[in-house]
């Protein structure tokens, strides 16, 4: 069993926890990754996600959100080759259906080009001449972002788990039930079905990538030891998302130009002929609603015939954690040696690299290629 000396505990089995455990180990840290394996029909957020990376096409013009997105995209480009083959699609099209949005989106294109981001505007005529499947009476055009895209979540998490193992990371399938200071270190109380898993872990630092479980862990901490400048106005709130795999026999031969955002709904081409992923709904709480799923499939009543005739092959759902009273995500040092990186809402996979890099800096770790 590791001693507390230089052991960093990373808590969380999703994309943020996975990337963080891998990157800290790449930076030379001794990492114990506490990642319980979940079961049942409801999948954790990262596995239920579609893996869409909306960075440069985000309408955030400045501030932390834009910086995180831009940094994360650059890091994914650097880090993916280190993880082996992960299915990925580069190039994202965001369709515009509102005439009063055209000028605003074209201004976004100009701003991004000035920042060195190759965003482009495609006219309605250009889009329909290449991809008739995008036909809609109110289509105005669309943003084309060649450096945004999509990563397949399940193969990505598998690749990260294998890569952390190669780096010597110990992955314990345990849930953290309590967290207490012990001298200058932290004692984590663990619960696991595996009898070989220790009941406690003493660590010099703890990184909480815990989503909806964050409130339960923080509730047991003495408020006097928490940094008063970090104000958490409330627990995370759950937001459910539904998605589906479709077979679309009427989809035109040209298919789609890659991942497409159509009225806020993501359409992701799959390797199989005439198959797509579609998602995801935004439903407060833990309970899914059939009318939200049907509304998504119909694109709020505007779906083209090839989509209306599609066959649902399977459907799934997951829960995202959204912060209350502050923007997503939360990146904060709660106390000496305790970092909270949580509440990424719909952008966990996109922002995971920027989150991991921030965590390493907070812990004083240098990148592996630093002099």
N, C-alpha and C positions, 0 to 999 in steps of 0.2 A: 504494500500500500504506500502511495507517495506520501512524503512528509510535506509540510506546508511550505518549506523553503522553495521559493520561486515557482510554486505550482499556481497556475491560473485556472480557475474553474469557469467553464463556459456553459451556461444553462440554456437549453433550448434546442429542439430538434428540427426547426424549420430552416428556411434558406439563410436567414440572418445568422442563426447559431452555427449552421454548417460552414458558411464562408468565414465567419469569425474564428472558429476553432482551427480551420485550415490555415488562415493567414497568420494568426498568432504563432502557430507552429512553424510556418515558413520563416517567420522573423526570429526564430530561435527559442521561443518560450516552451516551457514544459506545461502541457495542457492536459487537463482532464475534462472531457466533454460529457456533460450530463444530458443525455438525449433519450428519453423514454420512447419506446415504440408504441404507436397508437394503433387501435383496431376499430372495427365497427364500420358502419356505412358512411358516417360523416368523416371526411378527411380533414387533416390539418390544413391550414391556409395555404402553405406552399405547394402541397400536392394537389390541392383542388384548384390552384391558380392555373392560368393559361400561359404564364411566363412572358407576357407582353412587356417590352421595354420602351416606354414613352419618355424619352429624355429631351432630345432637341426639339421635338414637336410640342412639348409642353407649353402652355400659354403663360407660364411663370416667366416674367421678364427679368427679374433680379431677385436678390435675397438668397437665403439659405437653401430653399427648395431647389432653385435653379442651379446653384453651385453643386449641391449633392447629386443632382441628376447628371450634370455634365461630367463631374468627376467619376461617377459610377460607370457611365458608358465607356469612358476611356480605360478604366480599370478592367472592365469585362473583356475588352479587346486584348489587354495585356495578359490577363489571368487565364482565360479559357484555353489557350494552347497548352497550359501547364496541367490541365485536368484531363486530357485525352479527348476522345470523340464524344461530344455532347451535341445532339441535334439542335441546329440553330438556323434561323432565317433572318437575313439582314435586309432592311428596306421596309418601311412602314408607311401606309397611305391613310391619311385621315380625311374622310370625305366632308364636304361642306354642303349643307342643304338650306342655309339661311342667306338670302341676298345681302342682308345688312352685316353679315360676318365676313364677306369677301375682302373688303378693304382692310379690316382688322387683321385677317390672316396674312394678307399680302404684306402688311407692315411688319408682322412677325417674321416673315421670310427675310425681309431686308435687314431687320435687326440681327437675326441669327447669322446671316452672311457676313455682316460686319464683325461678328464675334468669332468667325472662322468655322461656323457650323453649316454644312452644305444642305440647308433646307431649300426646297423649291416649290413653286406653285404650279399645279397642272390644271389646265382648263378643262371644262366639261367635254369639249370636243376631243381633246387629247386623250382623256380617260376612256371615253366611250369607243373611240376608234381602235384602241388597243384591247380593252376589256369590256365587251358588251354586257357582261354580267352585272356591271355597276349601274346599269340603266335605271334611272328614277326620274320622274317628271320634274322634281324640284332640285336636282343635282346642279350645283353651281361650280364645282371644281373640287380640288383637294390639295392638301399638303403632302409632299413627298419628302420623307426623311430617310436617306440611305443609311445612316448610322444608327437609327433605331431599329427595332426588330422583335424577335421572340426566341426564347430558350425553352426547350421541353423540360418541365419541372422534375419529373421522376428520374430521367437519366442524369440530370444535373445533380440532384441530391445523391444519387448512387455514386457518381464520379467523385463528389466531394467526400463522401464517407470513405471510399477507397483511398483517396489521396491523403486524408488525415491519418489513416492507418499506416501508410507508407512513411509518414513523418513521425511515427511513434506516439501519436495521440491515443490516449486510453479513452475509449467510449464506454461509458457505463449506462445501461438502460434503467436509469433511476430517476425518480421524481424528487425534487427538493421540497421538503415539507416545512423546513424552518431554517433561518439564517441568523446567526448571532456572532457578535464580535468576541474574539478570544485573544487578549493582548493586542498585538498589532496585526493579527490575522483574523480569519473568519471561519467559523465552524458551520458547516452545512449538514443538516439532518436529512438523510436520504431514505426513500422507500422504493423497494424494487421486488419484483417477484422472483428474480434470480437470487438464490441463496449465496452465490459466490460474490455478490455485490456488497461492498462494505456498507455499514449503517450510517457512517459519518465520513466527512472529508474536511480536512483542515487545509485552507488555501490562503495564499498571500493576497490574492485578488479574485474577485468574482465579477463576471460579466453576465448580466441578466438579459437574455433575449427571449423573454417569456410570454409576450402577448397578454392574453386574458388572465394568465396566472400571476401577473405582476402584483396586482392588488393584494392577493392573499399573502405573498411573501413579505411585502412591505408593511403589511398590517402588524406583523410581529416584531418589527424593529422599533427600538426606542426612538421617538421623534428627536430627542436631544442629540443623538449621534448623527442625524441627517443634516446635510448642508442646508441652512435656512434659505439660501438664495435659489434653491431648486424647489419650485412650487408645483406640486402635482395636484391639480384642482379636483381630481376625481379619478376613479378607476377607469380602466379601458372599457369601452362599450363595444359589444359584439355587432358586427354587420355581416349578414350571411350573403353568400354569392352562389348562384346556381350556374351550371354550364352543361354542355352536351356535345356529344359527337354525332355528326349528321352524315348521311349518305344523300348526295344531291344528284340524281341521275339526269336532271334537266340543266345542270350547270353547263354553260357554253364551253366549247373546247379550250378557249383561251384561259379559262379559269379566272383566278384573281391575281393581282399584281404582287402577291405576298400577303402578309398580315394586313388587314383592313379594319379601320374603326369606322363604323357606319351607325350614325345616330347614337354614339356612345357605346355600341355593342361591338365586341371584338369577333372578327371572323378570321380563323387561322387555317390556311390550307394544310392538309396532311399528306404524307407521302403516298397513301393509297389513293387510287383514282377516284375522283369525284367525292372525296370525303373532306369534311371540315370540322373544326372545333368552333363552337359559338359560346360566348359568355361575356360578361357575367352580370348577374343581377346585383342590385344594391338594396338589401332588405334588412332593416334594423332588427336586431334580436337574433334568436337561435332557431326560429321556426321558419321553414320555407313556405312560400305561397305559390300555388299552382298558377294563379293568374299572372304573377310576376314572370314565371317561366314562359307562359304562353305569349305574354307581351314581348318578351325578349325574342322569341322565335319569329314573331310577326314584325319585328323592328317597329314596334308601336303602330302597327297597321299599315306600314309602307313597304313590307317585304316584296321583292319581285317574285314572279311566278316560280322560278327555279328554287327559291328558298321556301316558298309556301308549300311546295310539293315534296320537300325533303323528308326523309325518314330518320327519326331519332334512333340511333343505335344504342346509346347509353347516356345516362345523365348522372351528375354528381353535384356535390355541394361542399362548401367549406366556410369556415368562420374567419373573418379578419378582425384584428383588434385596432380600434380607432381611439386615439386619446381624447379625453374630455377636457375642454378648456384651454387647449394649446394645439399648435399645428403638429401634424405628423411629419416625421417620426420624433420620438423622444430620444435624444442623445444627451445624457447627463451623468455627472459624477455625483452620486448620492451621498457618499461618505468616503473617507480615504480607503481605497481598495475596492469599492463597490461601484460599478458602472451599470447604468440602465440604457439599453439600446432596444427599444420596443415601440409598438404602436405604429408600424409602417403602413398600416391600412392596406391599400391596394398596390403598394409599390415595394413589397418586401424583396422580391427577386431582383428588381431593378436596382434598389439602393443598397443591397447587401454588401457589395465591395466597398462603397464609400463609407458604410458603417464600420466595416472591419478595419479599414485604414484609420478611421478616427479613433477606434478603440486602441489600436496599436500605438498611436501617438500619445494617447492619454496615459498609457502604461509605460511610456518611455522606451518602446521597442523600435529598433531601426529596421527598415526594409532589408531583405537579404542581399540586395545589390548595393547597399549604401557603403561608402568607403570606410 
